[in-house]
């Protein structure tokens, strides 16, 4: 199996996938040469919108790992918004469709943070680890199509990159800001 991995090179998930499969990794906008011979596309921290013709070509074989409990906090900075908007915290592995973080859910996990995980950076680190572990633990079921996709329930929330600018004053210590200050 050949996988196009869109996102963080050298992360735990990239290393895991590379140990089991042929993996091509990029953080750049993808071209036909990137995806022409792959079986799956896995996106994790990828900053670009994937074009409709690629989504249509891969259908259920194009997956995103998102550090929010969808349908809440679609888009940018989901960790920040889960505290600002007081929405559920968690991680979701979902199919990619034409919307941003709107695809059917394969698996998700709600997260409760410890008292020591009291800053945005600590909660972000936990979410990043949790989503990778969730994928690794369920890799065979995900890639073999054994998980039945479920529609997202409810409207949820969505935020653009620019939305954070209106609340920069809350980030007194950047990402090391205590979550009780949000």
Backbone bond lengths (Angstrom), bond angles and torsions (degrees), N, CA, C in turn:
res aa  C-N    CA-C-N  psi(-1)  N-CA   C-N-CA  omega(-1)  CA-C   N-CA-C  phi
1 X - - - 1.450 - - 1.526 108.98 -
2 X 1.316 115.13 138.65 1.458 120.94 178.81 1.528 109.20 -116.11
3 X 1.337 115.54 131.12 1.461 122.04 -175.61 1.521 109.79 -121.83
4 X 1.331 115.11 134.69 1.460 121.29 169.38 1.525 105.93 -94.70
5 X 1.316 116.05 114.91 1.461 122.16 -177.95 1.524 108.21 -102.44
6 X 1.324 115.90 115.04 1.455 121.82 -178.42 1.523 108.44 -101.00
7 X 1.303 116.24 109.47 1.460 118.20 178.01 1.499 114.28 143.10
8 X 1.317 114.20 -146.84 1.462 123.58 -168.44 1.528 113.78 -64.13
9 X 1.314 116.65 109.68 1.461 120.80 176.36 1.527 108.93 -72.76
10 X 1.308 115.58 136.46 1.450 120.62 175.80 1.517 114.71 84.23
11 X 1.333 118.87 -0.17 1.465 120.03 176.83 1.530 108.93 -71.52
12 X 1.314 115.80 169.20 1.466 122.05 -179.18 1.533 111.30 -55.21
13 X 1.313 117.13 -43.18 1.460 120.80 -178.25 1.528 111.67 -67.05
14 X 1.320 116.75 -42.70 1.464 120.47 178.12 1.526 110.21 -60.61
15 X 1.316 116.63 -44.01 1.480 120.53 178.97 1.525 110.79 -63.04
16 X 1.332 116.66 -43.68 1.466 120.77 179.50 1.527 110.77 -60.43
17 X 1.327 116.80 -52.12 1.464 120.49 -178.50 1.526 111.25 -60.31
18 X 1.332 116.30 -40.49 1.471 120.91 -179.43 1.524 112.27 -65.55
19 X 1.326 116.69 -26.00 1.467 119.86 179.05 1.532 111.90 -77.09
20 X 1.340 117.48 -18.84 1.465 121.19 -176.66 1.530 114.24 -111.92
21 X 1.336 116.15 -26.67 1.461 120.68 -171.76 1.521 110.35 -135.91
22 X 1.326 115.01 169.34 1.455 120.57 169.83 1.526 106.30 -80.88
23 X 1.339 116.37 122.39 1.463 120.84 -174.27 1.522 109.81 -125.10
24 X 1.324 114.97 131.14 1.462 122.54 170.74 1.522 105.23 -109.78
25 X 1.326 117.15 129.02 1.469 121.37 -176.33 1.513 110.41 -118.70
26 X 1.331 115.74 141.26 1.459 120.97 172.21 1.519 109.40 -154.57
27 X 1.318 115.05 153.75 1.465 121.81 171.14 1.531 109.91 -112.10
28 X 1.341 116.02 -2.66 1.462 122.01 -179.05 1.530 110.56 -86.47
29 X 1.340 115.58 166.98 1.464 119.44 173.33 1.523 108.26 -58.80
30 X 1.330 115.54 135.77 1.460 118.01 -175.69 1.524 111.75 -84.08
31 X 1.326 112.96 151.35 1.461 121.70 177.90 1.530 108.10 -120.57
32 X 1.293 115.93 172.11 1.465 120.84 178.72 1.526 111.23 -55.04
33 X 1.315 117.57 -40.95 1.466 120.43 -179.88 1.523 112.41 -61.09
34 X 1.341 117.24 -28.66 1.464 120.63 179.16 1.532 111.68 -70.58
35 X 1.323 117.63 -38.70 1.464 119.91 -171.39 1.523 115.21 -111.02
36 X 1.326 118.43 1.41 1.468 119.68 -170.96 1.528 114.05 -63.03
37 X 1.312 119.35 -30.00 1.468 120.43 -176.40 1.521 113.04 -119.47
38 X 1.318 118.96 21.99 1.463 119.44 -176.12 1.534 111.18 -100.17
39 X 1.327 114.12 154.71 1.461 121.35 178.94 1.523 111.79 -93.09
40 X 1.334 116.35 -33.61 1.458 122.39 -179.20 1.514 110.12 -136.68
41 X 1.324 115.03 151.21 1.464 121.81 167.96 1.519 106.13 -118.91
42 X 1.330 115.55 126.69 1.463 121.82 177.86 1.517 107.75 -120.70
43 X 1.330 115.00 123.41 1.461 122.12 -178.37 1.530 109.40 -109.51
44 X 1.341 115.00 128.89 1.470 121.08 179.42 1.527 108.08 -146.34
45 X 1.318 115.81 101.30 1.458 120.36 -178.37 1.515 113.05 78.86
46 X 1.318 117.19 20.15 1.460 122.75 -178.12 1.522 109.13 -80.89
47 X 1.311 117.61 130.95 1.461 123.11 -171.06 1.532 114.86 -94.10
48 X 1.323 117.87 -1.11 1.459 120.69 -175.07 1.528 111.28 -109.80
49 X 1.320 115.94 151.17 1.456 121.97 175.15 1.529 108.02 -80.22
50 X 1.311 115.88 131.35 1.463 120.87 179.01 1.528 108.36 -86.74
51 X 1.310 115.37 131.27 1.466 121.17 -174.58 1.531 112.51 -67.84
52 X 1.327 114.03 149.64 1.466 122.23 -176.31 1.528 112.54 -54.41
53 X 1.318 118.47 -42.79 1.464 119.29 -176.53 1.528 111.71 -64.29
54 X 1.327 117.41 -29.39 1.467 120.63 176.88 1.526 109.42 -74.04
55 X 1.324 116.84 -43.60 1.469 121.36 177.52 1.527 109.89 -58.86
56 X 1.328 116.91 -46.00 1.462 121.23 179.77 1.524 111.63 -62.61
57 X 1.313 116.36 -37.04 1.458 121.24 -179.28 1.530 111.99 -66.38
58 X 1.328 116.79 -39.29 1.465 120.95 -174.65 1.525 113.95 -95.05
59 X 1.309 118.67 -20.72 1.469 124.70 178.88 1.534 111.46 45.95
60 X 1.322 118.35 -111.61 1.477 121.35 -175.86 1.525 112.98 -80.63
61 X 1.304 117.81 3.56 1.466 120.49 -179.41 1.528 112.30 -104.60
62 X 1.310 116.46 26.57 1.459 120.99 176.66 1.529 106.97 -131.19
63 X 1.318 115.44 115.58 1.462 122.69 -166.24 1.525 110.59 -125.66
64 X 1.327 115.56 142.86 1.461 121.56 176.34 1.524 109.94 -120.32
65 X 1.315 115.35 143.22 1.453 122.70 173.37 1.520 106.53 -109.09
66 X 1.341 116.75 119.06 1.456 121.54 -174.07 1.526 109.48 -125.73
67 X 1.332 116.38 134.12 1.462 120.04 -175.76 1.525 111.71 -89.61
68 X 1.324 114.99 55.07 1.461 120.91 170.32 1.515 107.81 -146.90
69 X 1.313 114.80 164.86 1.452 121.48 177.17 1.532 106.83 -94.87
70 X 1.333 114.90 87.41 1.463 120.63 -176.01 1.525 110.80 -60.43
71 X 1.329 116.84 142.05 1.459 128.31 21.60 1.537 114.01 -90.00
72 X 1.313 118.11 7.65 1.456 120.34 -178.36 1.529 111.22 -81.53
73 X 1.327 114.96 142.65 1.459 123.35 171.14 1.524 114.08 62.54
74 X 1.329 114.51 45.26 1.465 119.63 170.83 1.528 107.11 -67.80
75 X 1.316 116.67 154.77 1.457 120.29 176.67 1.519 112.88 91.57
76 X 1.333 114.71 -142.70 1.474 121.72 -171.11 1.529 113.22 -90.00
77 X 1.308 114.26 149.39 1.473 124.02 174.15 1.525 113.18 53.04
78 X 1.323 118.60 50.42 1.463 120.25 -175.89 1.529 113.55 -61.86
79 X 1.315 117.43 -32.93 1.464 119.97 179.70 1.527 110.56 -62.84
80 X 1.320 117.61 -47.85 1.463 121.79 178.38 1.530 110.39 -56.82
81 X 1.343 115.77 -49.34 1.459 120.08 -174.18 1.525 112.46 -67.81
82 X 1.329 117.89 -27.84 1.464 118.47 178.66 1.527 110.96 -64.22
83 X 1.329 116.77 -31.05 1.474 120.50 176.55 1.528 111.09 -84.48
84 X 1.323 117.30 -43.31 1.467 121.22 -178.69 1.530 111.26 -62.55
85 X 1.331 116.23 -42.83 1.463 121.08 -177.61 1.532 113.44 -94.25
86 X 1.336 115.70 -1.97 1.463 121.97 -178.92 1.537 111.74 52.59
87 X 1.327 114.44 53.96 1.456 121.71 178.57 1.530 108.77 -107.94
88 X 1.338 118.16 166.51 1.462 119.89 179.47 1.526 111.63 -57.62
89 X 1.325 115.06 144.66 1.457 121.93 178.24 1.518 108.33 -103.54
90 X 1.319 117.08 142.56 1.449 119.14 179.03 1.507 112.36 169.50
91 X 1.324 114.68 -166.41 1.461 122.26 -178.76 1.522 109.00 -134.88
92 X 1.337 115.25 150.47 1.467 120.36 -177.09 1.523 110.29 -141.19
93 X 1.323 115.16 135.66 1.458 122.22 170.78 1.531 105.70 -108.47
94 X 1.335 115.80 121.78 1.462 119.49 -174.42 1.522 111.63 -140.62
95 X 1.318 114.43 161.45 1.454 120.48 174.36 1.520 108.70 -73.70
96 X 1.308 116.27 149.22 1.459 121.07 177.17 1.517 108.59 -91.94
97 X 1.333 114.51 130.94 1.451 121.05 172.76 1.532 107.52 -123.77
98 X 1.324 117.54 -164.86 1.467 120.19 -176.29 1.521 113.99 -71.83
99 X 1.315 118.19 -19.84 1.455 121.04 179.04 1.519 111.02 -83.84
100 X 1.310 115.88 178.17 1.469 120.51 177.37 1.522 107.75 -98.94
101 X 1.321 115.53 111.71 1.470 123.64 179.61 1.528 112.11 58.89
102 X 1.328 116.71 36.46 1.464 121.26 -178.85 1.523 113.39 -111.02
103 X 1.320 117.87 -0.80 1.464 121.04 -175.75 1.518 113.43 -69.25
104 X 1.329 114.46 165.27 1.454 121.32 179.70 1.528 110.68 -61.30
105 X 1.322 115.28 142.35 1.464 122.53 -176.23 1.525 110.41 -85.46
106 X 1.341 115.26 131.46 1.459 121.26 173.71 1.524 110.41 -90.70
107 X 1.330 115.20 -46.10 1.465 120.37 -179.09 1.526 108.27 -161.46
108 X 1.323 116.09 145.93 1.458 119.63 176.79 1.519 109.40 -148.87
109 X 1.323 113.78 163.65 1.462 120.11 -177.39 1.519 108.58 -143.59
110 X 1.321 115.94 126.53 1.458 120.17 174.94 1.527 107.97 -80.86
111 X 1.329 116.40 141.97 1.468 122.39 -175.13 1.521 109.95 -119.58
112 X 1.324 115.43 136.20 1.456 122.86 170.27 1.518 106.98 -113.73
113 X 1.316 116.60 131.42 1.465 120.79 -176.98 1.524 111.16 -93.58
114 X 1.328 115.16 148.97 1.459 120.89 176.97 1.528 109.77 -79.12
115 X 1.316 116.54 168.53 1.469 120.97 178.29 1.524 111.16 -62.60
116 X 1.330 117.05 -29.43 1.470 121.20 179.35 1.526 112.17 -73.41
117 X 1.314 116.56 -23.67 1.471 121.37 178.17 1.529 107.40 -88.04
118 X 1.325 114.54 72.72 1.463 120.37 -168.73 1.525 114.99 -112.58
119 X 1.330 117.74 10.37 1.464 121.15 175.74 1.525 109.18 -125.98
120 X 1.322 115.09 162.38 1.462 119.20 177.02 1.524 111.19 -60.11
121 X 1.325 118.10 -39.05 1.464 119.79 -178.63 1.533 111.48 -68.08
122 X 1.327 117.53 -37.91 1.475 119.77 178.87 1.523 111.38 -69.22
123 X 1.330 116.83 -39.75 1.461 118.70 178.82 1.534 110.57 -70.15
124 X 1.322 116.68 -36.14 1.470 120.86 176.59 1.533 109.86 -61.69
125 X 1.335 116.44 -47.24 1.467 119.97 179.52 1.525 111.13 -58.15
126 X 1.312 116.09 -41.62 1.472 120.38 179.28 1.526 110.14 -63.18
127 X 1.344 116.95 -46.00 1.466 120.39 -179.93 1.531 111.71 -61.84
128 X 1.326 116.33 -41.34 1.473 120.69 178.82 1.529 110.36 -61.67
129 X 1.318 117.08 -42.35 1.466 120.30 177.88 1.526 111.30 -67.95
130 X 1.317 116.85 -43.03 1.468 121.03 -178.33 1.530 111.81 -61.94
131 X 1.332 117.61 -43.15 1.466 119.35 -177.25 1.529 110.98 -67.74
132 X 1.328 117.00 -38.80 1.461 119.63 177.69 1.525 110.82 -65.80
133 X 1.341 116.23 -44.39 1.468 120.16 178.68 1.525 111.12 -62.36
134 X 1.345 117.10 -40.73 1.456 120.70 179.23 1.532 110.79 -61.03
135 X 1.329 116.40 -42.47 1.469 118.96 178.40 1.527 110.54 -66.57
136 X 1.319 117.06 -47.58 1.470 120.83 -178.10 1.528 110.59 -58.75
137 X 1.338 117.56 -44.81 1.467 121.97 -179.32 1.530 112.05 -64.57
138 X 1.318 117.03 -28.34 1.465 121.40 -176.04 1.523 113.26 -113.55
139 X 1.311 117.30 13.71 1.467 122.36 -173.45 1.522 112.95 -53.58
140 X 1.312 117.26 -50.55 1.464 119.37 -177.13 1.523 111.09 -61.35
141 X 1.311 117.47 -44.63 1.465 120.59 179.57 1.532 111.86 -65.54
142 X 1.328 116.58 -36.47 1.468 120.20 178.70 1.516 110.62 -67.10
143 X 1.322 116.66 -51.81 1.464 120.51 -174.43 1.525 113.52 -76.27
144 X 1.326 116.94 -19.81 1.465 119.95 176.82 1.524 112.41 -92.25
145 X 1.333 116.85 1.41 1.460 120.66 177.72 1.516 114.07 72.79
146 X 1.337 117.32 25.26 1.458 121.12 -177.51 1.529 113.87 -84.37
147 X 1.318 117.56 -8.07 1.462 120.83 179.27 1.515 109.21 -99.37
148 X 1.318 116.09 130.09 1.465 119.80 -179.96 1.527 108.84 -84.21
149 X 1.339 117.24 117.97 1.470 120.12 178.59 1.527 111.35 -61.40
150 X 1.349 115.76 141.22 1.464 121.73 178.95 1.518 109.11 -120.61
151 X 1.315 115.56 137.52 1.465 120.80 176.40 1.523 109.30 -62.15
152 X 1.330 116.13 146.05 1.455 120.05 173.68 1.524 108.61 -70.43
153 X 1.328 115.61 138.95 1.463 120.60 -178.65 1.522 109.62 -102.61
154 X 1.310 116.06 129.86 1.456 121.16 178.79 1.516 111.85 85.35
155 X 1.316 113.87 167.98 1.467 120.04 -177.78 1.524 111.72 -75.88
156 X 1.339 116.87 -39.73 1.455 119.77 -177.23 1.512 111.68 71.16
157 X 1.323 115.83 -154.27 1.461 121.69 -179.28 1.521 110.13 -136.16
158 X 1.325 115.32 159.79 1.462 121.77 -178.99 1.522 108.78 -145.15
159 X 1.342 116.05 141.10 1.464 120.78 178.06 1.526 110.82 -139.74
160 X 1.334 113.45 137.10 1.454 121.36 173.75 1.529 109.66 -86.56
161 X 1.312 115.65 164.83 1.472 121.98 175.03 1.530 110.29 -54.17
162 X 1.323 116.61 -44.22 1.470 121.53 -175.93 1.529 112.89 -66.41
163 X 1.332 118.68 -21.05 1.463 121.25 -178.79 1.525 112.20 -63.00
164 X 1.314 116.37 -30.51 1.462 119.80 -179.40 1.523 111.65 -66.57
165 X 1.325 117.24 -29.67 1.469 120.98 -178.36 1.524 112.19 -56.44
166 X 1.315 117.23 -34.67 1.460 121.55 -179.55 1.537 112.75 -67.71
167 X 1.331 116.30 -15.82 1.464 121.10 -175.61 1.525 112.78 -121.81
168 X 1.326 117.36 15.12 1.472 121.59 -179.36 1.526 112.05 -56.32
169 X 1.350 116.98 -30.50 1.459 120.55 -179.17 1.529 112.10 -63.01
170 X 1.333 117.53 -21.73 1.460 121.01 176.93 1.523 112.39 -74.41
171 X 1.328 116.40 -23.77 1.469 121.54 -176.76 1.524 110.11 -88.44
172 X 1.316 115.89 64.23 1.469 121.32 -175.00 1.522 112.79 -63.34
173 X 1.320 116.75 -26.93 1.474 121.64 176.90 1.526 110.24 -121.89
174 X 1.348 114.45 37.00 1.466 120.56 -177.08 1.533 108.64 55.32
175 X 1.337 117.17 -131.98 1.465 120.63 -177.85 1.534 112.32 -80.04
176 X 1.326 116.68 -8.13 1.469 119.66 174.58 1.534 112.03 -87.09
177 X 1.318 117.17 8.89 1.457 122.03 176.16 1.535 108.83 -63.73
178 X 1.327 114.77 138.36 1.466 120.72 177.59 1.533 108.95 -67.85
179 X 1.330 115.26 138.88 1.460 119.07 -176.73 1.526 112.24 -66.01
180 X 1.335 118.07 -24.84 1.475 118.92 178.09 1.510 112.33 -73.95
181 X 1.346 118.07 -6.00 1.462 122.82 175.59 1.529 112.24 -92.46
182 X 1.307 116.17 -8.25 1.474 121.31 -179.31 1.474 106.52 -83.83
